[in-house]
Amino acid sequence: MTKPAVSFEFFPPKTLDASFRLWDTVQMLAPLGPRFVSVTYGAGGSTRDLTREAVTTIHKHSGLRSAAHLTCVDASRSETLAIAQDFSAAGVRDIVALRGDPPKGAGGFTAHPDGFANSCELISALKATDMFTLRVGAYPEKHPEASHARADVDWLKRKFEAGADEALTQFFFDPECFLRFRDACAKAGIEKPIVPGILPIENWSGVRRFAHRCGATIPNWLAEAFHKAERDGRSDLLATAICTELCSDLIDEGVDALHFYTLNRPELTRDVCHALGVVPRLKLENVA
């Protein structure tokens, strides 16, 4: 099996304890040599300042290539581009450009009166600065707001045409979801990289809620397997096996890069990477 390239996603900490947890996560996964790591935005731009602080700190102190999430939510064009300029000034040259989720209770996305109307407008403006590698979101299963499945392919094509360099998909549990989407994108003329997003199941009840919000399908066999595993105290073993098998199936189909949603809980991600042959890289000074 070919060893894949990997990248990891974190979320910004809101407490001191969470800050320590994030740094422990970075330290545990950094030796695996990720292509990059990214830091998310909260719904409605609620963690904008925390994201900026976390991504610049990781970039400065870990030596990892760091990507900041940037959204269109609740900010004018000038404010959004000023945030991007701050990232560039701090040495961060990778952005994950998204429309973003509306604030809780908002009932749907509403563009700021002076802001970007959608992700394509944001991507185009960032591309014009010629400062960043731009990654975007993609949805192998129908986005909750999409009118039909083909709309997700059409939107992704527009994002690439606006200047995106690479796409990172929403998580899924059936490899066929990604493979069908990849085929549909190729048929539509999309040639740029589409990297599958992988969510190791650290907490089954939490993942079920997350999947429901995101529109990710949970196969019946998966729900039944975790019901039995939780009863028998084997959830971690099952989670590692299922995630490793999913990744292996994708690699067998020609996938050469994986993006892990770590939820700042790195142990399972680390174990899956090890099972795939992605192991710590020794520094020369540690080699006798």
Summary of the structure (lengths in Angstrom):
residues: 288
radius of gyration: 18.7
end to end distance: 29.2
largest distance: 61.4
contacts: 921
relative contact order: 0.14
helix: 49%
strand: 15%
